[in-house]
Amino acid sequence: MTDNSTAPTQQQYPQPPYAAPQSPPPHFAYPAVPASYGFGPVDGNPVGVIALFAAVTGLVFATIGGFITGGGFIFGWVMLTVGFVMGVIAVCLRGRRKWQGITAIAVSAVGTMLGFLVFFAILSASIAVS
């Protein structure tokens, strides 16, 4: 038998009242962030789609509409303006996809230039004929 009374005593240090943080088990995964928190683009941009539709419609009526009816130019320019304004609004919306709005702005700009070219070509042709 061993007598513990003769063994040198070791000084006991007090333990802290908290334990060291432990790492989570390897299979632990953080939950996904819901889409309602506003992180990342959501599905689609309806304002951008409407702006793109208005810009393409305006492009068609501003270039071809003048040959079909006299009011096609006016309708085309109105639609190009609507497409441009809605495209700017679509680009400024937070958390939405931007490509529809940017494309609507570009189509509106090109449509306005082509519309003016076609309008002045028809105007100069009508003046030369008369």
C-alpha positions as CSV (number, residue, x, y, z in Angstrom):
1,M,0.0,0.0,0.0
2,T,1.1,3.4,-0.8
3,D,0.7,6.2,1.6
4,N,-0.4,9.4,0.0
5,S,0.5,11.6,2.9
6,T,4.2,11.4,2.1
7,A,3.8,12.3,-1.6
8,P,4.6,15.9,-2.5
9,T,1.5,18.0,-2.8
10,Q,0.7,19.8,-6.1
11,Q,-0.7,23.2,-6.0
12,Q,-4.3,23.3,-7.3
13,Y,-5.1,26.3,-9.6
14,P,-8.7,27.5,-9.6
15,Q,-10.7,26.7,-12.7
16,P,-12.4,29.5,-14.6
17,P,-16.2,29.5,-14.2
18,Y,-16.7,29.1,-18.0
19,A,-15.5,26.5,-20.5
20,A,-13.5,27.3,-23.6
21,P,-15.7,27.6,-26.7
22,Q,-16.0,24.4,-28.7
23,S,-16.2,24.1,-32.4
24,P,-19.4,22.8,-33.9
25,P,-19.5,19.2,-35.2
26,P,-18.4,18.9,-38.8
27,H,-21.9,18.2,-40.1
28,F,-23.2,21.5,-38.8
29,A,-24.5,23.9,-41.5
30,Y,-25.8,27.4,-41.1
31,P,-29.4,27.9,-42.2
32,A,-30.0,29.6,-45.6
33,V,-30.9,33.3,-45.6
34,P,-34.5,33.8,-46.7
35,A,-35.1,35.9,-49.8
36,S,-37.2,38.3,-47.8
37,Y,-34.0,39.8,-46.2
38,G,-33.2,41.6,-49.5
39,F,-29.8,39.9,-50.2
40,G,-29.1,39.3,-53.9
41,P,-31.4,39.8,-56.9
42,V,-34.9,38.3,-56.8
43,D,-36.6,36.6,-59.6
44,G,-37.2,39.0,-62.5
45,N,-37.9,42.6,-62.8
46,P,-41.5,43.3,-64.0
47,V,-40.8,47.0,-64.5
48,G,-37.8,46.2,-66.6
49,V,-39.8,43.7,-68.7
50,I,-42.6,46.3,-69.3
51,A,-39.9,49.0,-70.1
52,L,-38.3,46.6,-72.6
53,F,-41.6,45.8,-74.3
54,A,-42.5,49.6,-74.5
55,A,-39.0,50.4,-76.0
56,V,-39.2,47.6,-78.6
57,T,-42.8,48.6,-79.5
58,G,-41.7,52.2,-79.8
59,L,-38.8,51.3,-82.0
60,V,-41.1,49.4,-84.4
61,F,-43.6,52.2,-84.6
62,A,-41.1,55.0,-84.8
63,T,-39.3,53.4,-87.8
64,I,-42.0,51.3,-89.6
65,G,-45.2,52.9,-88.2
66,G,-44.7,56.1,-90.3
67,F,-45.0,54.1,-93.5
68,I,-48.2,52.4,-92.4
69,T,-50.0,55.3,-90.7
70,G,-49.3,58.9,-90.0
71,G,-49.9,58.5,-86.3
72,G,-47.3,55.7,-86.0
73,F,-44.5,58.2,-85.4
74,I,-46.3,59.9,-82.5
75,F,-47.2,56.6,-80.9
76,G,-43.7,55.3,-81.4
77,W,-42.1,58.3,-79.8
78,V,-44.5,58.2,-76.9
79,M,-43.6,54.5,-76.4
80,L,-39.9,55.2,-76.7
81,T,-40.2,57.8,-74.0
82,V,-42.2,55.5,-71.7
83,G,-39.6,52.7,-72.3
84,F,-36.8,55.1,-71.5
85,V,-38.3,56.4,-68.2
86,M,-39.4,53.0,-67.1
87,G,-36.0,51.6,-67.9
88,V,-34.3,54.2,-65.7
89,I,-36.8,53.3,-62.9
90,A,-36.1,49.6,-63.4
91,V,-32.3,50.2,-63.1
92,C,-32.8,52.1,-59.9
93,L,-34.9,49.4,-58.2
94,R,-32.9,47.8,-55.4
95,G,-32.5,44.1,-55.3
96,R,-33.8,43.5,-58.9
97,R,-32.1,42.4,-62.0
98,K,-30.8,45.3,-64.1
99,W,-30.4,43.9,-67.6
100,Q,-34.0,44.5,-68.7
101,G,-33.8,48.2,-67.7
102,I,-30.4,48.7,-69.3
103,T,-31.5,47.1,-72.5
104,A,-34.7,49.2,-72.5
105,I,-32.6,52.4,-72.2
106,A,-30.4,51.3,-75.0
107,V,-33.3,50.3,-77.3
108,S,-35.0,53.6,-76.5
109,A,-31.9,55.6,-77.4
110,V,-31.4,53.7,-80.7
111,G,-35.1,53.9,-81.5
112,T,-35.2,57.6,-81.0
113,M,-32.2,58.1,-83.3
114,L,-33.7,55.8,-86.0
115,G,-37.1,57.4,-85.6
116,F,-35.7,60.9,-86.2
117,L,-33.8,59.6,-89.3
118,V,-36.9,57.9,-90.7
119,F,-39.0,60.9,-90.0
120,F,-36.7,63.4,-91.6
121,A,-36.2,61.0,-94.6
122,I,-40.0,60.8,-95.2
123,L,-40.3,64.6,-94.6
124,S,-37.6,65.4,-97.1
125,A,-39.0,62.9,-99.6
126,S,-42.5,64.4,-99.3
127,I,-41.1,68.0,-99.7
128,A,-39.1,66.9,-102.8
129,V,-42.1,65.3,-104.4
130,S,-44.4,68.4,-103.9
